[in-house]
Amino acid sequence: MINRQFNQFPVLDSERLTLRKIEFEDEIQLYKLLSDEDVARFDYFYPVKSHEQVIKFIERYNEELYENEEITWGIVLKENNKLIGICCLGDFEEGARRSEVGYSIIQDYWGNGYATEAVKTLIKFGFNYMNLNRIEAIITPGNDASVRVLEKLNFTKEGLVRERDLIKGKLEDGIIMSILKREYL
C-alpha cells in the first residue's frame, strides 16, 4: 500500500534545495516558469498568458493534493528562498505501488543540476516514506535534457510508448523511463 497520509504537507530538503508546498506568494516566480515557451514546449500545457491562469494552477495543485491524485512541490533555493521550479509525484497506482514523477525548472536555472537534485529527493521520499516500488517518467521525444536528468539518477529507458499523450492537440509518443526500489537501494 502506498503511504499518502500526511499530518502536514511533506517538506523535503536536499543540499541546496527545499521542496515545499506552492503558495499564492509564489505566483510571480511560477508565472516566470509557466509562461516560458521553452519550458512548456514538451509539456501538455500552453504557456500561460496571465497571473489568473497561474492562480488556477496553484488551486489545481491543492485540489490534486486533497484528492490524493498528485503531490506538487515548489523547488526553492535554500540560499534565498526563491522558487525556481516545480516537481511532483502523481498518477498513483495503489496495487503496483507505482507513481509518475514530473519536474520543470525556470530557464534561468537550467544546467545547474537542480532538476537532478530535486528528483533525487523525490525518489528517496517515494521509496523510503511512501512505500513505492516503481517511479516512472514519460518524456516527450526531443526533450533530451530531461532524459539526461533521469539517466544520472539510474532510471532505465524502457522504450517508446506510441501516441501516448495528447500534447497541445497532437498525439505524441512518450519515452518511458523508470527506477525500481531494489535498484535505488
Salt bridges, closest charged atoms under 4 A:
ASP13 OD1 - LYS78 NZ 3.99
ASP26 OD2 - ARG20 NH1 2.80
GLU27 OE2 - HIS51 ND1 2.80
GLU64 OE2 - ARG60 NE 3.15
ASP91 OD2 - ARG98 NH1 3.91
GLU94 OE1 - ARG4 NH2 2.78
GLU100 OE1 - ARG164 NH2 3.84
ASP108 OD2 - LYS32 NZ 2.74
GLU117 OE1 - ARG16 NE 2.68
GLU136 OE2 - ARG98 NH1 3.24
GLU136 OE1 - ARG134 NE 2.71
GLU151 OE2 - LYS157 NZ 3.95
GLU158 OE1 - ARG134 NH2 2.78
ASP165 OD1 - ARG164 NH1 2.81
GLU172 OE2 - LYS170 NZ 3.72
